[in-house]
Amino acid sequence: MNPTDDGSPSHGAGCWSRIGVTGDGSCELLTQHAHCRNCGEYAGAALQNLARAVDDGYLREWAEHFRAPETRDERLDSSSVVFRIGREWLALPTAMFVRIAPHTTPHRVPHRAAPGLRGVVNVGGRLYPCVSLAELLGIGEDGGESRQGRHTFARLLLVQWEERAYALPVADLHGIVRYAATRVLPPAATINKGLLRYLTGVLPEQDMRIGCLDAGLVGHQLARTLR
C-alpha cells in the first residue's frame, strides 16, 4: 500500500482491491459509502475502462460476432400422426386421434352406399363406421413400399371429429412426428388434384415428403358419409 502524508492508505487505481471491500477494508470512505461501487473512485475507474482505446483484434472479433447469422432453436409447435395409403405418406393432427387398432374387415351396412363408407368395424366392443380415406381423397390404395428396415402392418386409425369417431384403414403407420410449423412447404402443383384440395402443405421428414391433411376438410367429408 502507498500511504498518504498523514499515514492513511491512499486512494487511486485499484484501491477497492487494496483497502476496499475486496481488500483489507481499511478505507475510511467505507463508513460513508458502505460499498466501493457507491464511491466516486470506483465510478471514475469504470468510465476510464469504457473509454479505453481498443485494438484491431478486438474490433475484428466483435465484427465477426455480429456478422454471424442468428441461430434459433426450432420450436416444435405441431404434432401429427403419419401414415401411408398406397404411395402417399399423409398426416393428420395428433389431437384427432382416439387410438390405433389392428386392421379388421368391415361389415357392410345394408342400404348405405355413401362414397367412402366401407361398413362398420368392432374395436374393443364398440362399433365404428369404417371410411376409406383413399376413396375420399381420390388416391389409389395399391403400390407403395414400407420404409427400409421396417415391417409393414395395415392399421385402423380411430379418429374423432366433432362428436363422432371413425375408423380409417391405412396400409402402414409411421407414428407421431413433432415438427415446427415453419417447416411445412406449399404443396406442389403436380400433386393429384383430388388430394391437393385437402392439403395444407407438405412436410419434409427424413426420406419422406408427407402431405399434411386439413383436419376440417377431412372431418367434413367423414361426416358426409353418414348422412
DRENLO-202664 format. One record per residue (C-alpha): residue in three letters; x, z, y. Coordinates in nm, 2 decimals. Layout:
residues N
<site><type>ALA</type><east>X</east><up>Z</up><north>Y</north></site>
...
END
This chain:
residues 227
<site><type>MET</type><east>0.00</east><up>0.00</up><north>0.00</north></site>
<site><type>ASN</type><east>0.10</east><up>-0.06</up><north>0.36</north></site>
<site><type>PRO</type><east>0.03</east><up>0.25</up><north>0.57</north></site>
<site><type>THR</type><east>-0.06</east><up>0.22</up><north>0.94</north></site>
<site><type>ASP</type><east>0.13</east><up>0.41</up><north>1.21</north></site>
<site><type>ASP</type><east>-0.09</east><up>0.72</up><north>1.15</north></site>
<site><type>GLY</type><east>-0.02</east><up>0.71</up><north>0.78</north></site>
<site><type>SER</type><east>-0.37</east><up>0.59</up><north>0.68</north></site>
<site><type>PRO</type><east>-0.39</east><up>0.29</up><north>0.44</north></site>
<site><type>SER</type><east>-0.41</east><up>-0.05</up><north>0.61</north></site>
<site><type>HIS</type><east>-0.70</east><up>-0.29</up><north>0.60</north></site>
<site><type>GLY</type><east>-0.65</east><up>-0.66</up><north>0.56</north></site>
<site><type>ALA</type><east>-0.65</east><up>-0.93</up><north>0.29</north></site>
<site><type>GLY</type><east>-0.74</east><up>-0.78</up><north>-0.04</north></site>
<site><type>CYS</type><east>-0.79</east><up>-0.43</up><north>0.10</north></site>
<site><type>TRP</type><east>-1.10</east><up>-0.39</up><north>-0.12</north></site>
<site><type>SER</type><east>-0.89</east><up>-0.41</up><north>-0.43</north></site>
<site><type>ARG</type><east>-0.63</east><up>-0.16</up><north>-0.29</north></site>
<site><type>ILE</type><east>-0.83</east><up>0.10</up><north>-0.11</north></site>
<site><type>GLY</type><east>-1.18</east><up>-0.01</up><north>-0.15</north></site>
<site><type>VAL</type><east>-1.44</east><up>0.01</up><north>-0.43</north></site>
<site><type>THR</type><east>-1.21</east><up>-0.18</up><north>-0.68</north></site>
<site><type>GLY</type><east>-0.91</east><up>0.01</up><north>-0.57</north></site>
<site><type>ASP</type><east>-0.84</east><up>0.38</up><north>-0.52</north></site>
<site><type>GLY</type><east>-1.14</east><up>0.44</up><north>-0.29</north></site>
<site><type>SER</type><east>-0.93</east><up>0.59</up><north>-0.01</north></site>
<site><type>CYS</type><east>-1.06</east><up>0.37</up><north>0.27</north></site>
<site><type>GLU</type><east>-1.22</east><up>0.57</up><north>0.54</north></site>
<site><type>LEU</type><east>-1.47</east><up>0.30</up><north>0.61</north></site>
<site><type>LEU</type><east>-1.64</east><up>0.36</up><north>0.28</north></site>
<site><type>THR</type><east>-1.83</east><up>0.66</up><north>0.42</north></site>
<site><type>GLN</type><east>-1.98</east><up>0.43</up><north>0.68</north></site>
<site><type>HIS</type><east>-2.05</east><up>0.11</up><north>0.47</north></site>
<site><type>ALA</type><east>-2.08</east><up>0.26</up><north>0.12</north></site>
<site><type>HIS</type><east>-1.95</east><up>-0.07</up><north>-0.03</north></site>
<site><type>CYS</type><east>-1.69</east><up>-0.32</up><north>0.07</north></site>
<site><type>ARG</type><east>-1.94</east><up>-0.60</up><north>0.07</north></site>
<site><type>ASN</type><east>-2.10</east><up>-0.44</up><north>0.38</north></site>
<site><type>CYS</type><east>-1.77</east><up>-0.44</up><north>0.57</north></site>
<site><type>GLY</type><east>-1.65</east><up>-0.70</up><north>0.82</north></site>
<site><type>GLU</type><east>-1.31</east><up>-0.73</up><north>0.65</north></site>
<site><type>TYR</type><east>-1.48</east><up>-0.84</up><north>0.33</north></site>
<site><type>ALA</type><east>-1.72</east><up>-1.08</up><north>0.50</north></site>
<site><type>GLY</type><east>-1.43</east><up>-1.23</up><north>0.70</north></site>
<site><type>ALA</type><east>-1.23</east><up>-1.29</up><north>0.39</north></site>
<site><type>ALA</type><east>-1.53</east><up>-1.47</up><north>0.23</north></site>
<site><type>LEU</type><east>-1.55</east><up>-1.70</up><north>0.53</north></site>
<site><type>GLN</type><east>-1.18</east><up>-1.78</up><north>0.51</north></site>
<site><type>ASN</type><east>-1.22</east><up>-1.87</up><north>0.14</north></site>
<site><type>LEU</type><east>-1.51</east><up>-2.10</up><north>0.21</north></site>
<site><type>ALA</type><east>-1.32</east><up>-2.27</up><north>0.49</north></site>
<site><type>ARG</type><east>-1.00</east><up>-2.32</up><north>0.29</north></site>
<site><type>ALA</type><east>-0.86</east><up>-2.67</up><north>0.25</north></site>
<site><type>VAL</type><east>-0.93</east><up>-2.84</up><north>-0.08</north></site>
<site><type>ASP</type><east>-0.70</east><up>-3.08</up><north>-0.27</north></site>
<site><type>ASP</type><east>-0.78</east><up>-3.43</up><north>-0.41</north></site>
<site><type>GLY</type><east>-0.81</east><up>-3.30</up><north>-0.76</north></site>
<site><type>TYR</type><east>-1.09</east><up>-3.06</up><north>-0.66</north></site>
<site><type>LEU</type><east>-1.28</east><up>-3.33</up><north>-0.49</north></site>
<site><type>ARG</type><east>-1.25</east><up>-3.57</up><north>-0.78</north></site>
<site><type>GLU</type><east>-1.37</east><up>-3.30</up><north>-1.03</north></site>
<site><type>TRP</type><east>-1.69</east><up>-3.23</up><north>-0.83</north></site>
<site><type>ALA</type><east>-1.74</east><up>-3.60</up><north>-0.76</north></site>
<site><type>GLU</type><east>-1.74</east><up>-3.67</up><north>-1.14</north></site>
<site><type>HIS</type><east>-1.98</east><up>-3.38</up><north>-1.19</north></site>
<site><type>PHE</type><east>-2.24</east><up>-3.51</up><north>-0.95</north></site>
<site><type>ARG</type><east>-2.20</east><up>-3.87</up><north>-1.06</north></site>
<site><type>ALA</type><east>-2.27</east><up>-3.79</up><north>-1.42</north></site>
<site><type>PRO</type><east>-2.63</east><up>-3.87</up><north>-1.53</north></site>
<site><type>GLU</type><east>-2.85</east><up>-3.58</up><north>-1.56</north></site>
<site><type>THR</type><east>-2.92</east><up>-3.48</up><north>-1.92</north></site>
<site><type>ARG</type><east>-3.26</east><up>-3.32</up><north>-2.01</north></site>
<site><type>ASP</type><east>-3.37</east><up>-3.19</up><north>-2.34</north></site>
<site><type>GLU</type><east>-3.68</east><up>-3.38</up><north>-2.47</north></site>
<site><type>ARG</type><east>-3.99</east><up>-3.17</up><north>-2.46</north></site>
<site><type>LEU</type><east>-4.17</east><up>-3.22</up><north>-2.79</north></site>
<site><type>ASP</type><east>-4.52</east><up>-3.21</up><north>-2.65</north></site>
<site><type>SER</type><east>-4.70</east><up>-3.42</up><north>-2.90</north></site>
<site><type>SER</type><east>-4.77</east><up>-3.39</up><north>-3.28</north></site>
<site><type>SER</type><east>-4.92</east><up>-3.64</up><north>-3.52</north></site>
<site><type>VAL</type><east>-4.97</east><up>-3.69</up><north>-3.89</north></site>
<site><type>VAL</type><east>-4.81</east><up>-4.02</up><north>-4.00</north></site>
<site><type>PHE</type><east>-4.94</east><up>-4.22</up><north>-4.30</north></site>
<site><type>ARG</type><east>-4.94</east><up>-4.57</up><north>-4.43</north></site>
<site><type>ILE</type><east>-5.22</east><up>-4.82</up><north>-4.51</north></site>
<site><type>GLY</type><east>-5.09</east><up>-5.14</up><north>-4.66</north></site>
<site><type>ARG</type><east>-4.79</east><up>-5.24</up><north>-4.45</north></site>
<site><type>GLU</type><east>-4.88</east><up>-5.04</up><north>-4.14</north></site>
<site><type>TRP</type><east>-4.75</east><up>-4.70</up><north>-4.06</north></site>
<site><type>LEU</type><east>-5.01</east><up>-4.52</up><north>-3.84</north></site>
<site><type>ALA</type><east>-5.06</east><up>-4.18</up><north>-3.69</north></site>
<site><type>LEU</type><east>-5.35</east><up>-3.96</up><north>-3.58</north></site>
<site><type>PRO</type><east>-5.32</east><up>-3.64</up><north>-3.37</north></site>
<site><type>THR</type><east>-5.25</east><up>-3.33</up><north>-3.58</north></site>
<site><type>ALA</type><east>-5.54</east><up>-3.15</up><north>-3.42</north></site>
<site><type>MET</type><east>-5.79</east><up>-3.38</up><north>-3.60</north></site>
<site><type>PHE</type><east>-5.67</east><up>-3.27</up><north>-3.95</north></site>
<site><type>VAL</type><east>-5.85</east><up>-3.03</up><north>-4.18</north></site>
<site><type>ARG</type><east>-5.64</east><up>-3.07</up><north>-4.49</north></site>
<site><type>ILE</type><east>-5.46</east><up>-3.32</up><north>-4.71</north></site>
<site><type>ALA</type><east>-5.61</east><up>-3.38</up><north>-5.06</north></site>
<site><type>PRO</type><east>-5.52</east><up>-3.58</up><north>-5.37</north></site>
<site><type>HIS</type><east>-5.68</east><up>-3.93</up><north>-5.39</north></site>
<site><type>THR</type><east>-6.01</east><up>-3.94</up><north>-5.58</north></site>
<site><type>THR</type><east>-6.25</east><up>-4.22</up><north>-5.65</north></site>
<site><type>PRO</type><east>-6.56</east><up>-4.20</up><north>-5.41</north></site>
<site><type>HIS</type><east>-6.91</east><up>-4.21</up><north>-5.54</north></site>
<site><type>ARG</type><east>-7.13</east><up>-4.47</up><north>-5.38</north></site>
<site><type>VAL</type><east>-7.43</east><up>-4.36</up><north>-5.18</north></site>
<site><type>PRO</type><east>-7.75</east><up>-4.55</up><north>-5.26</north></site>
<site><type>HIS</type><east>-7.90</east><up>-4.76</up><north>-4.98</north></site>
<site><type>ARG</type><east>-7.60</east><up>-4.70</up><north>-4.75</north></site>
<site><type>ALA</type><east>-7.38</east><up>-5.00</up><north>-4.68</north></site>
<site><type>ALA</type><east>-7.23</east><up>-4.94</up><north>-4.34</north></site>
<site><type>PRO</type><east>-6.90</east><up>-5.12</up><north>-4.28</north></site>
<site><type>GLY</type><east>-6.61</east><up>-4.89</up><north>-4.40</north></site>
<site><type>LEU</type><east>-6.83</east><up>-4.64</up><north>-4.58</north></site>
<site><type>ARG</type><east>-6.70</east><up>-4.62</up><north>-4.94</north></site>
<site><type>GLY</type><east>-6.92</east><up>-4.33</up><north>-5.05</north></site>
<site><type>VAL</type><east>-6.87</east><up>-3.96</up><north>-5.08</north></site>
<site><type>VAL</type><east>-6.59</east><up>-3.75</up><north>-5.24</north></site>
<site><type>ASN</type><east>-6.58</east><up>-3.40</up><north>-5.37</north></site>
<site><type>VAL</type><east>-6.29</east><up>-3.19</up><north>-5.24</north></site>
<site><type>GLY</type><east>-6.29</east><up>-2.82</up><north>-5.32</north></site>
<site><type>GLY</type><east>-6.66</east><up>-2.82</up><north>-5.39</north></site>
<site><type>ARG</type><east>-6.76</east><up>-2.99</up><north>-5.07</north></site>
<site><type>LEU</type><east>-6.88</east><up>-3.34</up><north>-5.02</north></site>
<site><type>TYR</type><east>-6.71</east><up>-3.56</up><north>-4.76</north></site>
<site><type>PRO</type><east>-6.81</east><up>-3.92</up><north>-4.65</north></site>
<site><type>CYS</type><east>-6.52</east><up>-4.14</up><north>-4.75</north></site>
<site><type>VAL</type><east>-6.44</east><up>-4.41</up><north>-4.49</north></site>
<site><type>SER</type><east>-6.19</east><up>-4.69</up><north>-4.52</north></site>
<site><type>LEU</type><east>-5.97</east><up>-4.70</up><north>-4.21</north></site>
<site><type>ALA</type><east>-5.83</east><up>-5.03</up><north>-4.34</north></site>
<site><type>GLU</type><east>-6.18</east><up>-5.19</up><north>-4.30</north></site>
<site><type>LEU</type><east>-6.25</east><up>-5.02</up><north>-3.97</north></site>
<site><type>LEU</type><east>-5.91</east><up>-5.13</up><north>-3.82</north></site>
<site><type>GLY</type><east>-5.91</east><up>-5.48</up><north>-3.98</north></site>
<site><type>ILE</type><east>-5.59</east><up>-5.44</up><north>-4.17</north></site>
<site><type>GLY</type><east>-5.50</east><up>-5.52</up><north>-4.53</north></site>
<site><type>GLU</type><east>-5.47</east><up>-5.24</up><north>-4.79</north></site>
<site><type>ASP</type><east>-5.22</east><up>-5.44</up><north>-5.00</north></site>
<site><type>GLY</type><east>-4.85</east><up>-5.46</up><north>-4.96</north></site>
<site><type>GLY</type><east>-4.61</east><up>-5.22</up><north>-4.81</north></site>
<site><type>GLU</type><east>-4.34</east><up>-5.01</up><north>-4.98</north></site>
<site><type>SER</type><east>-4.25</east><up>-4.65</up><north>-4.98</north></site>
<site><type>ARG</type><east>-3.96</east><up>-4.54</up><north>-4.77</north></site>
<site><type>GLN</type><east>-3.62</east><up>-4.53</up><north>-4.96</north></site>
<site><type>GLY</type><east>-3.57</east><up>-4.22</up><north>-5.16</north></site>
<site><type>ARG</type><east>-3.94</east><up>-4.12</up><north>-5.16</north></site>
<site><type>HIS</type><east>-4.22</east><up>-4.14</up><north>-5.41</north></site>
<site><type>THR</type><east>-4.55</east><up>-4.30</up><north>-5.31</north></site>
<site><type>PHE</type><east>-4.87</east><up>-4.10</up><north>-5.36</north></site>
<site><type>ALA</type><east>-5.21</east><up>-4.20</up><north>-5.24</north></site>
<site><type>ARG</type><east>-5.38</east><up>-3.93</up><north>-5.05</north></site>
<site><type>LEU</type><east>-5.71</east><up>-3.84</up><north>-4.88</north></site>
<site><type>LEU</type><east>-5.68</east><up>-3.73</up><north>-4.52</north></site>
<site><type>LEU</type><east>-5.96</east><up>-3.49</up><north>-4.43</north></site>
<site><type>VAL</type><east>-6.01</east><up>-3.52</up><north>-4.05</north></site>
<site><type>GLN</type><east>-6.26</east><up>-3.36</up><north>-3.82</north></site>
<site><type>TRP</type><east>-6.44</east><up>-3.55</up><north>-3.54</north></site>
<site><type>GLU</type><east>-6.69</east><up>-3.35</up><north>-3.33</north></site>
<site><type>GLU</type><east>-6.89</east><up>-3.16</up><north>-3.59</north></site>
<site><type>ARG</type><east>-6.84</east><up>-3.39</up><north>-3.89</north></site>
<site><type>ALA</type><east>-6.55</east><up>-3.41</up><north>-4.14</north></site>
<site><type>TYR</type><east>-6.44</east><up>-3.73</up><north>-4.31</north></site>
<site><type>ALA</type><east>-6.21</east><up>-3.83</up><north>-4.59</north></site>
<site><type>LEU</type><east>-5.98</east><up>-4.12</up><north>-4.52</north></site>
<site><type>PRO</type><east>-5.79</east><up>-4.28</up><north>-4.82</north></site>
<site><type>VAL</type><east>-5.43</east><up>-4.38</up><north>-4.74</north></site>
<site><type>ALA</type><east>-5.15</east><up>-4.54</up><north>-4.95</north></site>
<site><type>ASP</type><east>-4.88</east><up>-4.30</up><north>-4.85</north></site>
<site><type>LEU</type><east>-4.82</east><up>-3.99</up><north>-4.64</north></site>
<site><type>HIS</type><east>-4.51</east><up>-3.93</up><north>-4.43</north></site>
<site><type>GLY</type><east>-4.61</east><up>-3.60</up><north>-4.28</north></site>
<site><type>ILE</type><east>-4.62</east><up>-3.43</up><north>-3.94</north></site>
<site><type>VAL</type><east>-4.40</east><up>-3.58</up><north>-3.67</north></site>
<site><type>ARG</type><east>-4.33</east><up>-3.39</up><north>-3.34</north></site>
<site><type>TYR</type><east>-4.22</east><up>-3.60</up><north>-3.05</north></site>
<site><type>ALA</type><east>-4.20</east><up>-3.64</up><north>-2.67</north></site>
<site><type>ALA</type><east>-4.49</east><up>-3.84</up><north>-2.54</north></site>
<site><type>THR</type><east>-4.25</east><up>-4.03</up><north>-2.32</north></site>
<site><type>ARG</type><east>-4.10</east><up>-4.19</up><north>-2.63</north></site>
<site><type>VAL</type><east>-4.42</east><up>-4.38</up><north>-2.71</north></site>
<site><type>LEU</type><east>-4.39</east><up>-4.75</up><north>-2.62</north></site>
<site><type>PRO</type><east>-4.66</east><up>-5.00</up><north>-2.53</north></site>
<site><type>PRO</type><east>-4.79</east><up>-5.19</up><north>-2.84</north></site>
<site><type>ALA</type><east>-4.65</east><up>-5.54</up><north>-2.88</north></site>
<site><type>ALA</type><east>-4.89</east><up>-5.83</up><north>-2.82</north></site>
<site><type>THR</type><east>-4.81</east><up>-5.97</up><north>-3.16</north></site>
<site><type>ILE</type><east>-4.98</east><up>-5.68</up><north>-3.34</north></site>
<site><type>ASN</type><east>-5.30</east><up>-5.76</up><north>-3.53</north></site>
<site><type>LYS</type><east>-5.58</east><up>-5.79</up><north>-3.27</north></site>
<site><type>GLY</type><east>-5.82</east><up>-5.58</up><north>-3.47</north></site>
<site><type>LEU</type><east>-5.57</east><up>-5.30</up><north>-3.49</north></site>
<site><type>LEU</type><east>-5.43</east><up>-5.34</up><north>-3.14</north></site>
<site><type>ARG</type><east>-5.75</east><up>-5.22</up><north>-2.97</north></site>
<site><type>TYR</type><east>-5.72</east><up>-4.89</up><north>-3.15</north></site>
<site><type>LEU</type><east>-5.36</east><up>-4.82</up><north>-3.05</north></site>
<site><type>THR</type><east>-5.24</east><up>-4.60</up><north>-2.76</north></site>
<site><type>GLY</type><east>-4.88</east><up>-4.71</up><north>-2.83</north></site>
<site><type>VAL</type><east>-4.60</east><up>-4.74</up><north>-3.08</north></site>
<site><type>LEU</type><east>-4.37</east><up>-4.46</up><north>-3.17</north></site>
<site><type>PRO</type><east>-4.02</east><up>-4.54</up><north>-3.30</north></site>
<site><type>GLU</type><east>-3.93</east><up>-4.29</up><north>-3.56</north></site>
<site><type>GLN</type><east>-3.62</east><up>-4.32</up><north>-3.79</north></site>
<site><type>ASP</type><east>-3.67</east><up>-4.67</up><north>-3.95</north></site>
<site><type>MET</type><east>-4.04</east><up>-4.68</up><north>-3.88</north></site>
<site><type>ARG</type><east>-4.25</east><up>-4.81</up><north>-3.59</north></site>
<site><type>ILE</type><east>-4.56</east><up>-4.60</up><north>-3.60</north></site>
<site><type>GLY</type><east>-4.89</east><up>-4.72</up><north>-3.45</north></site>
<site><type>CYS</type><east>-5.04</east><up>-4.42</up><north>-3.26</north></site>
<site><type>LEU</type><east>-5.42</east><up>-4.44</up><north>-3.30</north></site>
<site><type>ASP</type><east>-5.66</east><up>-4.35</up><north>-3.03</north></site>
<site><type>ALA</type><east>-5.84</east><up>-4.04</up><north>-3.17</north></site>
<site><type>GLY</type><east>-6.15</east><up>-4.11</up><north>-2.96</north></site>
<site><type>LEU</type><east>-6.20</east><up>-4.47</up><north>-3.06</north></site>
<site><type>VAL</type><east>-6.13</east><up>-4.39</up><north>-3.43</north></site>
<site><type>GLY</type><east>-6.37</east><up>-4.09</up><north>-3.42</north></site>
<site><type>HIS</type><east>-6.64</east><up>-4.30</up><north>-3.26</north></site>
<site><type>GLN</type><east>-6.61</east><up>-4.56</up><north>-3.54</north></site>
<site><type>LEU</type><east>-6.62</east><up>-4.29</up><north>-3.81</north></site>
<site><type>ALA</type><east>-6.94</east><up>-4.15</up><north>-3.67</north></site>
<site><type>ARG</type><east>-7.10</east><up>-4.50</up><north>-3.66</north></site>
<site><type>THR</type><east>-7.06</east><up>-4.53</up><north>-4.04</north></site>
<site><type>LEU</type><east>-7.32</east><up>-4.25</up><north>-4.09</north></site>
<site><type>ARG</type><east>-7.58</east><up>-4.38</up><north>-3.85</north></site>
END
